[in-house]
Amino acid sequence: MGRKKDPQSDYRMAEHRTKGYVYASTQRTVALADGRTVRRHVHWGRVAGGRFEPSARFLRLSAEERAKFSFPERWTVEEHPAEEGPSGERPATCNRFYGDVWLLEQIARRTGLREDLDAVFAGSPPGTADAVLALAIYLVATGWNFDRAARWQRIAKTPCERTLTPKRITLLAQSITDGHRAELLRRRAARVGPDAAAAMDSTSISTWGVSLADARWGRNKDHLPLEQILDVTVYDLDAHLPAYYRAFPGNVPDSRTLRAVREDLRAFGLHPAARITDRGYASLANLDEAIRGGEGILTAVKTSWGPVAERIAAFGRFDTIPKGMRLDPDSGLAWAQYDWTRTVDAGGRKLSGTLHINLYLNPVRRTAEVLEMETTAEAERRVLAAAKASRKPVEDREGLESWLKWHDATFTKRGAVKSFALRERAWKERRARAGFFASATHGLDWSAMEAHRHYRRRDEQEKYFHQKKGLMGADRPRSWSEEGWNGRQLILFTGLILSCALRETWKRSLRKVCASTLEVLDEMRSIRCLEHPGRSPVVTPFVGKQLEIARAFGFEPPEGCAPSTPPRTPRRKNSE
């Protein structure tokens, strides 16, 4: 009869040396397909200098599971907090900065972000929502990368008391699924008003994570020698907050992303009354889809687009403002609006829709553009004339040809300039369209100037991209795994909601008090939270600008932090 198995054998730690490393491992019995059983190693960390260094596998275990393991007496085994859940109250006295975190926490509650995060991560390990909010606040308040989050927690009181080491942040980001993203976006969409106008745009984000599926070579304004990811955002122009985000491969044109985004918005219940886009999204396919869906859209269009180019060509030559356009005295723009009817196929039946073509002319810009054309053409003419007169071969023929914008040149067999001529057709078309710009609307009862004023609100979204790439340091993400990238995107989106709400109040009420949103946070940071074991935390007083900032946001300082009004002392009457 065989010897009975020791029930503790699967939990007895021992050193396992392999490939130059020393692992802390246990051995477990594994049944093979042929009926045999073998003992195999399970690694729970490493052993260095007699010290046990746990792996992520060990840290994910509950306290009950960890207690089952037995370690050799010669090992040094330290207590490690569980990977899930907060680590509990700090045993020692803490004196940490709190003002900027307090302000951003109040913004999270007012915007409903705190409530949404609690609901989204209700089924996750305890403390997940706190960790996500803490990292979002960290991005807004510091702009540093996540490597310094643990150091920041030593000096700042945060919603998450668990130390956010780089390893824990990575595991947290990898635990965030697309289901969490969908639920968060669904809840944020429910907060968008039915009459809201939303701007949709994209920006390219260069990345070091070349293993990501969306990392592709594409064109970006920064001309960086890195692969990039296309980041699409829908921004609520009425609430001044982002409402949706999604990543696409970096080589996908904007116009090709609209269909997928539209399906997402319908699924999440985000139906803005007006969707505003730049001309990168203007295509006949997208306009036809808007007609089929009865959507309200405002999009910029190119002046070379057929219906617009025909109207401009019909003006012929004019002095300042062409006949048929009206001048808006407030903006100095000339404008005109035309109807353009288009018939599309909608499930086997014909459907007609009317687009409003809004045409604008800036006379000052027209003069500057024509002057620039003339200056460039004259510079080219002089260079070509000198080269032709010298009869010498051109040293850099390819460079010269790429430099020419308005002239075509022919060369002899030796490479000298033989002749040159102005590109008449391109010159006339560009000169005719100088100073003009245009937009198209569908399903919106807006005049041309109303459409222009609404389109100018897109500047908020451009500032949003600036915050994302600049202030929050998201222009060079270093994620290499798909799970980590998706999780960090959600954390970044959460932080941008806080940042945009902060910026909007600063822009509206605090410009004279603080020069920027960073100065607002700097001014609040000196407020501290004092914590002693067994006692309630105490927040230091709000003074000076700190009170003005709290008032601008409509927040009441914590109890006992606002100055109390001293009793009035009655004035003594002068004795006669």
HELIX and SHEET records of a PDB file:
HELIX    1   1 SER A    9  TYR A   11  5                                   3    
HELIX    2   2 ALA A   56  LEU A   59  1                                   4    
HELIX    3   3 ALA A   63  ALA A   67  1                                   5    
HELIX    4   4 GLY A   99  ARG A  110  1                                  12    
HELIX    5   5 LEU A  113  VAL A  120  1                                   8    
HELIX    6   6 THR A  128  THR A  142  1                                  15    
HELIX    7   7 PHE A  146  ARG A  148  5                                   3    
HELIX    8   8 ALA A  149  ILE A  155  1                                   7    
HELIX    9   9 PRO A  166  SER A  175  1                                  10    
HELIX   10  10 ASP A  178  ALA A  189  1                                  12    
HELIX   11  11 ASP A  254  PHE A  268  1                                  15    
HELIX   12  12 ARG A  279  TYR A  281  5                                   3    
HELIX   13  13 LEU A  284  GLY A  293  1                                  10    
HELIX   14  14 GLY A  306  PHE A  315  1                                  10    
HELIX   15  15 PRO A  363  SER A  390  1                                  28    
HELIX   16  16 ARG A  397  TRP A  403  1                                   7    
HELIX   17  17 GLU A  424  ARG A  433  1                                  10    
HELIX   18  18 ALA A  448  ARG A  456  1                                   9    
HELIX   19  19 ASP A  459  HIS A  466  1                                   8    
HELIX   20  20 GLN A  467  LEU A  471  3                                   5    
HELIX   21  21 GLU A  482  THR A  505  1                                  24    
HELIX   22  22 TRP A  506  LEU A  510  3                                   5    
HELIX   23  23 THR A  517  ARG A  525  1                                   9    
HELIX   24  24 LYS A  545  PHE A  553  1                                   9    
SHEET    1   A 4 ALA A  14  THR A  18  0                                        
SHEET    2   A 4 TYR A  21  ALA A  31 -1                                        
SHEET    3   A 4 THR A  37  ALA A  48 -1                                        
SHEET    4   A 4 ARG A  51  PRO A  54 -1                                        
SHEET    1   B 3 CYS A  94  PHE A  97  0                                        
SHEET    2   B 3 ARG A 528  GLU A 531 -1                                        
SHEET    3   B 3 VAL A 538  VAL A 539 -1                                        
SHEET    1   C 9 LEU A 241  PRO A 249  0                                        
SHEET    2   C 9 GLN A 228  ASP A 236 -1                                        
SHEET    3   C 9 ALA A 197  SER A 206 -1                                        
SHEET    4   C 9 ALA A 274  THR A 277  1                                        
SHEET    5   C 9 ILE A 297  VAL A 301  1                                        
SHEET    6   C 9 PHE A 436  HIS A 442 -1                                        
SHEET    7   C 9 ARG A 349  LEU A 361 -1                                        
SHEET    8   C 9 LEU A 333  ALA A 346 -1                                        
SHEET    9   C 9 ARG A 326  ASP A 328 -1                                        
SHEET    1   D 2 HIS A 407  PHE A 411  0                                        
SHEET    2   D 2 VAL A 417  LEU A 422 -1                                        
END                                                                             
